[in-house]
Amino acid sequence: MNAAAAPGYVGDDGVPLDAAEAIAADWAALGMRGSFLAQNLDTGEQLGFDIKELMPLASVVKVPLALVVLDRIAAGELDPARPVTLDPAQRSVGPTGLAAFRYPVTVAVGDLLLSMLSVSDNAAADALLDLVPEADVDARLGAWGCGDLRMRHRMNHMYECAAGAAGNDFSLALELAIRDEGTDRHTIASLDPTRANVGSAAALLDLLRRVWCDEISVPAATAEVRRLMGLQVFTQRLASELRADTLRWSGKTGTFLHLRHEVGVVEAESGDRVAIAALTRAGRRAGVAADVDLAIGAAGRAAFEVLRR
């Protein structure tokens, strides 16, 4: 990867700042670039680095999409029981949920939300975008003051852009993504921050804080976002180091080519609530990178231990 400037750190002098620097150093040693932010939702204490860098979000964008859809439901503009039929010949691609089904299926809007957030179902997400188009989602986020969170395209567009650049050669697409890092050129358009679904660690953390504190949309919508994020089945990143009977993790991963992200909130029986946003880009051509996932998990655990009261 191209050489990068030193990270811009966030955190009070002492342990929080030291923790942010240690996380950044661990990531750099693995060839990871990105941004990280963790905040105690009740004290406001936080730590992180490069928190305002805009990065393509991959499936993390499904969190603000869910909130906008649930806001429509709460307003009575969309029925959660409305049936939606997905045809395999027309639906979006993906390895999980309805995207992997071989035959037509009819699912209620409310259950599309469940599939989208629990197993990161691309077909469910794009079916919801048929009902609440991406321009409407983007406008609503702007109206809520979430200007650094942008929804510009459907989930399937990521794969269409990769196929347009590399055909069906996923290894080549990954190589192109890594080659273009640190340049103004993006062969795969859905990795271009000026054209992709994007956000920053700071913007995502602010969204999580407002959802967990019922300071955005309406309580019925935010409560359902919290419930659905609590049902996520993927635990290889931030949740990997936050598993305990006394902790509850609610999160959403995002993975595409060299991007490996996760955002979420860990809640302890003690009352501590720490929101975390980790957005990363791996620097090597590997479809599976367990060490990167584990480094994200270690960062989350370190931040939680520092920020809990």
C-alpha positions as CSV (number, residue, x, y, z in Angstrom):
1,M,0.0,0.0,0.0
2,N,1.1,3.6,-0.5
3,A,2.6,5.3,2.5
4,A,0.1,7.3,4.5
5,A,0.3,10.2,6.8
6,A,0.4,9.6,10.6
7,P,-3.2,9.1,12.0
8,G,-5.0,12.0,13.5
9,Y,-5.8,10.8,17.0
10,V,-8.8,11.5,19.3
11,G,-8.6,10.9,23.0
12,D,-7.7,12.6,26.3
13,D,-4.0,12.6,27.3
14,G,-3.2,9.4,29.1
15,V,-4.8,6.0,28.7
16,P,-7.4,6.9,26.0
17,L,-4.9,8.5,23.7
18,D,-2.4,5.7,24.4
19,A,-5.0,3.1,23.5
20,A,-5.8,4.9,20.2
21,E,-2.2,5.0,19.3
22,A,-1.7,1.3,20.2
23,I,-4.7,0.3,18.0
24,A,-3.4,2.2,15.1
25,A,0.0,0.7,15.5
26,D,-1.5,-2.9,15.6
27,W,-3.5,-2.2,12.4
28,A,-0.5,-0.8,10.6
29,A,1.6,-3.8,11.5
30,L,-1.0,-6.0,9.7
31,G,-1.1,-3.7,6.6
32,M,-4.5,-2.3,7.6
33,R,-5.6,1.3,7.0
34,G,-8.8,2.9,8.2
35,S,-10.5,4.7,11.0
36,F,-11.7,3.8,14.4
37,L,-13.8,5.5,17.0
38,A,-15.3,4.4,20.3
39,Q,-17.4,6.4,22.7
40,N,-19.0,5.9,26.1
41,L,-22.6,7.0,25.3
42,D,-23.2,8.3,28.8
43,T,-19.9,10.0,29.7
44,G,-19.0,11.1,26.2
45,E,-15.4,10.0,26.7
46,Q,-14.0,8.7,23.4
47,L,-10.9,7.5,21.6
48,G,-9.9,6.8,18.0
49,F,-8.1,8.0,14.9
50,D,-8.9,9.4,11.5
51,I,-12.5,9.6,12.5
52,K,-13.7,12.0,9.7
53,E,-12.3,10.1,6.7
54,L,-15.0,9.1,4.3
55,M,-14.9,5.5,3.3
56,P,-17.2,3.2,1.2
57,L,-19.5,1.5,3.7
58,A,-20.4,-1.8,2.0
59,S,-23.1,-3.4,4.1
60,V,-22.8,-1.0,7.1
61,V,-25.0,1.3,5.0
62,K,-27.9,-1.1,5.8
63,V,-28.1,0.4,9.3
64,P,-29.2,3.9,8.2
65,L,-31.3,2.3,5.5
66,A,-33.2,0.3,8.1
67,L,-33.7,3.4,10.2
68,V,-35.3,5.3,7.3
69,V,-37.5,2.3,6.4
70,L,-38.6,1.9,10.0
71,D,-39.3,5.7,10.2
72,R,-41.7,5.3,7.2
73,I,-43.3,2.3,9.0
74,A,-43.7,4.3,12.2
75,A,-45.3,7.2,10.2
76,G,-47.9,4.8,8.8
77,E,-46.5,5.2,5.2
78,L,-45.4,1.6,4.9
79,D,-47.0,-1.6,6.2
80,P,-44.4,-4.0,7.8
81,A,-46.8,-6.9,6.9
82,R,-46.8,-5.9,3.2
83,P,-45.7,-9.0,1.1
84,V,-42.8,-8.6,-1.3
85,T,-42.0,-11.3,-3.8
86,L,-38.4,-11.8,-4.9
87,D,-37.6,-13.7,-8.1
88,P,-34.1,-15.3,-8.4
89,A,-33.8,-14.1,-12.0
90,Q,-34.1,-10.4,-10.9
91,R,-32.9,-10.2,-7.3
92,S,-29.5,-8.9,-6.1
93,V,-26.6,-11.2,-5.6
94,G,-25.0,-12.2,-2.3
95,P,-24.0,-15.3,-0.3
96,T,-26.6,-15.0,2.5
97,G,-30.3,-14.8,3.1
98,L,-32.8,-14.4,0.3
99,A,-29.9,-13.5,-2.1
100,A,-28.8,-17.2,-1.9
101,F,-32.3,-18.6,-2.5
102,R,-32.9,-20.6,-5.7
103,Y,-36.6,-20.2,-6.0
104,P,-39.1,-17.3,-5.8
105,V,-40.0,-16.3,-2.2
106,T,-42.6,-13.9,-0.7
107,V,-41.5,-12.1,2.5
108,A,-43.1,-9.3,4.6
109,V,-41.3,-5.9,4.7
110,G,-40.6,-6.4,8.4
111,D,-38.9,-9.7,7.7
112,L,-36.8,-8.2,4.9
113,L,-35.4,-5.8,7.6
114,L,-34.6,-8.8,9.8
115,S,-32.8,-10.7,7.0
116,M,-31.0,-7.5,5.9
117,L,-29.5,-6.8,9.4
118,S,-29.2,-10.3,10.9
119,V,-27.4,-12.0,7.9
120,S,-26.6,-8.9,5.8
121,D,-28.9,-10.0,3.0
122,N,-28.3,-7.9,-0.2
123,A,-31.5,-9.0,-1.9
124,A,-33.5,-8.0,1.1
125,A,-31.8,-4.6,1.2
126,D,-32.5,-3.9,-2.5
127,A,-36.1,-5.1,-2.2
128,L,-36.5,-2.4,0.5
129,L,-34.9,0.1,-1.8
130,D,-37.6,-0.7,-4.3
131,L,-40.1,0.6,-1.7
132,V,-37.9,3.5,-0.3
133,P,-35.5,4.5,-3.1
134,E,-31.9,5.4,-2.3
135,A,-32.5,9.1,-3.2
136,D,-35.2,9.2,-0.5
137,V,-33.0,7.5,2.0
138,D,-30.2,9.9,1.3
139,A,-32.5,12.9,1.6
140,R,-33.9,11.7,4.9
141,L,-30.4,11.2,6.3
142,G,-29.6,14.8,5.2
143,A,-32.7,16.1,6.9
144,W,-31.7,14.3,10.1
145,G,-28.3,16.1,10.0
146,C,-26.4,13.0,9.0
147,G,-24.6,14.8,6.1
148,D,-21.5,12.5,6.1
149,L,-23.6,9.4,5.6
150,R,-24.6,9.1,2.0
151,M,-26.7,6.4,0.3
152,R,-26.1,6.7,-3.5
153,H,-26.7,3.2,-4.9
154,R,-28.2,-0.2,-4.4
155,M,-26.2,-3.0,-2.9
156,N,-26.0,-4.9,-6.2
157,H,-24.3,-2.0,-7.8
158,M,-21.1,-2.9,-5.9
159,Y,-21.0,-6.3,-7.7
160,E,-21.9,-4.8,-11.0
161,C,-19.0,-2.3,-10.8
162,A,-16.6,-5.1,-9.8
163,A,-17.8,-7.3,-12.7
164,G,-17.5,-4.4,-15.1
165,A,-13.9,-3.9,-14.1
166,A,-12.8,-7.5,-13.7
167,G,-15.4,-9.8,-15.2
168,N,-16.0,-12.7,-12.9
169,D,-12.5,-12.7,-11.6
170,F,-12.9,-11.8,-7.9
171,S,-9.1,-12.0,-7.4
172,L,-8.5,-9.4,-10.1
173,A,-11.2,-7.1,-8.6
174,L,-9.4,-7.4,-5.2
175,E,-6.1,-6.6,-6.8
176,L,-7.6,-3.6,-8.6
177,A,-9.1,-2.3,-5.3
178,I,-5.8,-2.5,-3.5
179,R,-3.8,-1.0,-6.4
180,D,-6.1,2.0,-6.5
181,E,-5.8,2.7,-2.7
182,G,-4.2,6.1,-2.0
183,T,-4.8,7.4,-5.5
184,D,-7.6,9.5,-7.0
185,R,-8.3,6.7,-9.5
186,H,-10.9,4.0,-8.7
187,T,-11.3,1.4,-11.4
188,I,-14.3,0.0,-9.4
189,A,-16.7,2.9,-9.1
190,S,-18.4,1.6,-5.9
191,L,-15.1,2.1,-4.1
192,D,-14.9,5.8,-5.1
193,P,-15.9,7.9,-2.0
194,T,-17.4,10.5,-4.4
195,R,-19.7,7.9,-5.9
196,A,-20.2,5.2,-3.3
197,N,-22.4,4.8,-0.3
198,V,-20.0,6.4,2.2
199,G,-19.6,7.5,5.8
200,S,-17.0,8.3,8.4
201,A,-16.4,6.7,11.8
202,A,-17.6,10.0,13.4
203,A,-20.8,10.0,11.4
204,L,-21.6,6.4,12.2
205,L,-20.8,6.8,15.8
206,D,-23.1,9.8,16.0
207,L,-25.9,7.8,14.3
208,L,-25.5,4.9,16.8
209,R,-25.5,7.4,19.7
210,R,-28.7,9.0,18.5
211,V,-30.4,5.6,17.9
212,W,-29.4,4.3,21.3
213,C,-30.5,7.5,23.0
214,D,-33.7,7.9,21.0
215,E,-32.6,11.2,19.6
216,I,-33.4,10.5,15.9
217,S,-36.6,9.5,14.1
218,V,-39.1,8.1,16.7
219,P,-38.6,5.7,19.6
220,A,-40.5,2.9,17.8
221,A,-38.1,3.0,14.9
222,T,-34.9,3.3,17.0
223,A,-36.0,0.5,19.3
224,E,-36.5,-1.8,16.3
225,V,-33.1,-0.9,14.9
226,R,-31.5,-1.8,18.3
227,R,-33.4,-5.1,18.4
228,L,-32.5,-6.1,14.9
229,M,-28.8,-5.2,15.3
230,G,-28.8,-7.4,18.4
231,L,-29.7,-10.4,16.2
232,Q,-26.7,-10.2,13.9
233,V,-25.2,-13.7,13.4
234,F,-21.7,-12.6,12.4
235,T,-19.3,-12.5,15.4
236,Q,-15.8,-12.6,13.8
237,R,-15.0,-9.0,14.3
238,L,-15.9,-6.6,17.1
239,A,-18.0,-9.2,18.9
240,S,-15.1,-11.7,18.9
241,E,-13.6,-10.1,22.0
242,L,-16.8,-8.9,23.6
243,R,-18.5,-12.3,24.4
244,A,-19.6,-12.6,28.0
245,D,-22.8,-13.3,29.9
246,T,-22.6,-9.8,31.3
247,L,-22.2,-8.1,27.8
248,R,-24.6,-7.6,25.0
249,W,-23.4,-6.8,21.5
250,S,-25.5,-5.2,18.7
251,G,-23.7,-4.7,15.5
252,K,-23.5,-4.7,11.7
253,T,-20.6,-5.8,9.6
254,G,-19.7,-4.7,6.1
255,T,-17.4,-6.6,3.7
256,F,-16.5,-6.0,0.1
257,L,-13.2,-6.9,-1.6
258,H,-10.6,-5.4,0.7
259,L,-13.1,-3.6,3.0
260,R,-13.8,-5.1,6.4
261,H,-16.0,-2.9,8.7
262,E,-18.2,-3.2,11.7
263,V,-20.2,-0.8,13.8
264,G,-22.2,-1.4,17.0
265,V,-22.8,-0.9,20.7
266,V,-21.7,-3.1,23.6
267,E,-23.9,-2.8,26.7
268,A,-22.8,-4.2,30.1
269,E,-24.9,-5.3,33.0
270,S,-23.0,-2.5,34.9
271,G,-24.8,0.0,32.8
272,D,-21.9,0.9,30.5
273,R,-22.8,1.6,26.9
274,V,-19.9,1.9,24.4
275,A,-20.5,2.6,20.7
276,I,-17.7,1.5,18.3
277,A,-17.1,2.1,14.6
278,A,-14.3,0.3,12.8
279,L,-13.7,0.9,9.1
280,T,-10.8,-0.9,7.6
281,R,-9.0,-1.6,4.3
282,A,-6.7,-4.6,4.1
283,G,-3.5,-4.2,2.2
284,R,-3.1,-7.7,0.8
285,R,-4.9,-9.8,-1.7
286,A,-6.8,-12.2,0.6
287,G,-10.5,-13.1,0.5
288,V,-10.2,-14.5,4.0
289,A,-8.1,-12.5,6.6
290,A,-8.8,-13.8,10.0
291,D,-6.0,-11.8,11.5
292,V,-7.6,-8.6,10.3
293,D,-11.0,-9.6,11.8
294,L,-9.2,-10.5,15.1
295,A,-7.4,-7.1,15.1
296,I,-10.7,-5.3,14.8
297,G,-12.0,-7.4,17.7
298,A,-9.0,-6.7,19.8
299,A,-9.4,-2.9,19.1
300,G,-13.0,-3.1,20.3
301,R,-12.2,-4.9,23.5
302,A,-9.3,-2.5,24.3
303,A,-11.5,0.5,23.7
304,F,-14.3,-0.9,25.9
305,E,-12.0,-1.6,28.8
306,V,-10.6,1.9,28.6
307,L,-14.0,3.7,28.3
308,R,-16.1,1.7,30.7
309,R,-16.7,3.5,34.0
